[in-house]
Amino acid sequence: MSNFDKKSVVIIGGGPTGLGTALMLAKRGWKNITVIEKIPSSDYYEPDKSFSYQIDGRGQKLTDSLNLTDKVADLSVANTDFYLTVIKPDTTRKTKKLPIIDPERKTAYFLPRSELIQLFYQEIKQYWQDSIQVLFNTNCLEIKIIKNHLKIITQSEDNQPITLTPTLLIGGDGLNSLVRQTLQKSEDKSHLFEMQRFPSPSSGMRYKVLTLPPQFPLSEEENDISTSTIAYAIRSSFKEKNKAISLGLLPFKNPNKTRTANIITYADHHIWQLKTPEDVGQYFQKAFPQIPIEKILSHEEIERFTFSQGGTFPIPQYCSGVYKIWGKPDNNQGTAVILLGDAVHCFPPDLAQGVNSALEDVYIFQEILTETQDNLSQALPIYQKRRQKDIKALIRLVQISYPWQYNQDILQKRLWSVNFFARLLLSRFLPFMFSPHSFVLIQNHQLSYSEILTKSNRTTKMLLSLGVIVIILIVLSLLLKR
Ligand SMILES: Cc1cc2nc3c(=O)[nH]c(=O)nc-3n(C[C@H](O)[C@H](O)[C@H](O)COP(=O)(O)OP(=O)(O)OC[C@H]3O[C@@H](n4cnc5c(N)ncnc54)[C@H](O)[C@@H]3O)c2cc1C
């Protein structure tokens, strides 16, 4: 009998973290893995979660180790082929290749969230059915602490309660993680599992996702249709701050798949005040005279959009505790719990690091399981020690790297550009003194988040010193001229 036969794993959440962890553990030889997911099926369409992910070198560490990167690439548009067409209200169009891509870095891949989830799920169904069962339509209601074990209480679609007592419990259940809340309640005084929140100018931005037909018309002209692999930014005719809007469409590989347009704007924007589908329809008609809106947006879609809740970018946050052990799980007399992905760090999507940092969590957990030969009592404390510094750095990077990209404040956006290009230029000529902006450094998956933050902080200090020297020189020259 192998080491894993008697042990069982429960993973709460079948998002990228949960399914990625299930595959990683199954590949290591763990059996008896149950994933609890409340959505009805792997292909269940959640319009407000139908955004696109960019899987970069960091996320690919896990997909490489699962031999899935080629399949990810097949489903994606590579960032090296990223073209953006800007369509202005006066109908003029400009297509450009995405700048700020470092050709030295690993190619990153754009694919819809749903396709990543489907890819992981299909892999489970095809190769790991003996080790992993995914229970869709099943909600984890409560986690009870009973002596040295945790009891997971779930309820399925047919109201059947299922109770599980795992050796290893993975919290892959996202921002409002029940697993984390359980850990928090279990600690009397410590704030180990309480989310620490850090302000950012992009948190609180509201978003909704519009679903558009594949290859939708761009004008009344015949054959003037959108290309699935091209990204679009469709600018509105409104110029006032609280009425102006942009439809942002990321590229999709599959030409027959519906496109999605993200609408991201401030909480007090005019669009969120519109309460009826008629008002929303009229607003879109006036905002986008350059495209045939009535041919693109059905009444049903406008209605769905009007009444959908949408979402709000979360405040950057993390908790410093990521594990807890009850009893002796390695002797099958206890439960070890670990939090991964959004359950432990969550932030606005400014840097496209949500899913990448989550997949990197799983990869690092895998590395440590290898080092410790899957001994949980050893692996979990090592994981916390090794990952904590990077999680903290990541949250700081989200705060400082590019929170002004949503046009909240034009002055701040311009200052950001000055800072960005100053760092780029200085780092080209004096690379031993200055580093490029953290927004560029983040593309380098070989640098950890804490290494990126150190480089960024060092450059900030150098720039400040340079600024002080320039001011002193100006003052001195003015004094000498007198
Ligand atoms: C608008 C927006 C755009 C984004 N864009 C990007 C991007 O471009 N790039 C990027 O890297 N990241 C992006 N992100 C962030 C990214 O989506 C998350 O970081 C990522 O989904 C984290 O994965 P996860 O599996 O940890 O959590 P989730 O994806 O939140 O998955 C958690 C899963 O757990 C399930 N669940 C929760 N509680 C229970 C329960 N009690 N019982 C059963 N099931 C439960 C949920 O249904 C869900 O399926 C974006 C986020 C938003 C909001």
The ligand as a Gaussian input file, in Angstrom:
#p B3LYP/6-31G(d) Opt

LIG

0 1
 C      -12.689000      41.648000     -13.401000
 C      -11.540000      40.771000     -13.077000
 C      -10.560000      40.584000     -14.041000
 C       -9.492000      39.756000     -13.770000
 N       -8.531000      39.641000     -14.717000
 C       -7.450000      38.906000     -14.462000
 C       -6.421000      38.790000     -15.430000
 O       -6.480000      39.357000     -16.511000
 N       -5.358000      38.041000     -15.115000
 C       -5.234000      37.402000     -13.917000
 O       -4.233000      36.729000     -13.672000
 N       -6.193000      37.482000     -12.985000
 C       -7.287000      38.229000     -13.221000
 N       -8.254000      38.324000     -12.277000
 C       -8.070000      37.640000     -10.996000
 C       -8.324000      36.142000     -11.105000
 O       -9.627000      35.914000     -11.610000
 C       -8.179000      35.472000      -9.746000
 O       -6.951000      35.820000      -9.173000
 C       -8.236000      33.949000      -9.909000
 O       -9.524000      33.587000     -10.338000
 C       -7.955000      33.238000      -8.586000
 O       -8.272000      31.886000      -8.717000
 P       -8.809000      31.042000      -7.471000
 O       -9.040000      29.680000      -8.015000
 O       -7.873000      31.220000      -6.331000
 O      -10.161000      31.722000      -7.030000
 P      -11.538000      31.805000      -7.850000
 O      -11.269000      31.912000      -9.296000
 O      -12.328000      32.864000      -7.183000
 O      -12.200000      30.397000      -7.606000
 C      -12.787000      30.040000      -6.396000
 C      -13.816000      28.979000      -6.688000
 O      -14.329000      28.516000      -5.451000
 C      -15.725000      28.336000      -5.538000
 N      -16.238000      28.437000      -4.173000
 C      -16.084000      29.482000      -3.329000
 N      -16.666000      29.216000      -2.137000
 C      -17.196000      27.963000      -2.250000
 C      -17.916000      27.133000      -1.353000
 N      -18.216000      27.530000      -0.096000
 N      -18.334000      25.913000      -1.794000
 C      -18.036000      25.488000      -3.051000
 N      -17.345000      26.240000      -3.934000
 C      -16.919000      27.461000      -3.538000
 C      -16.181000      29.451000      -6.478000
 O      -17.407000      29.137000      -7.102000
 C      -15.007000      29.515000      -7.473000
 O      -15.237000      28.695000      -8.602000
 C       -9.368000      39.112000     -12.522000
 C      -10.351000      39.268000     -11.554000
 C      -11.422000      40.097000     -11.829000
 C      -12.473000      40.265000     -10.781000

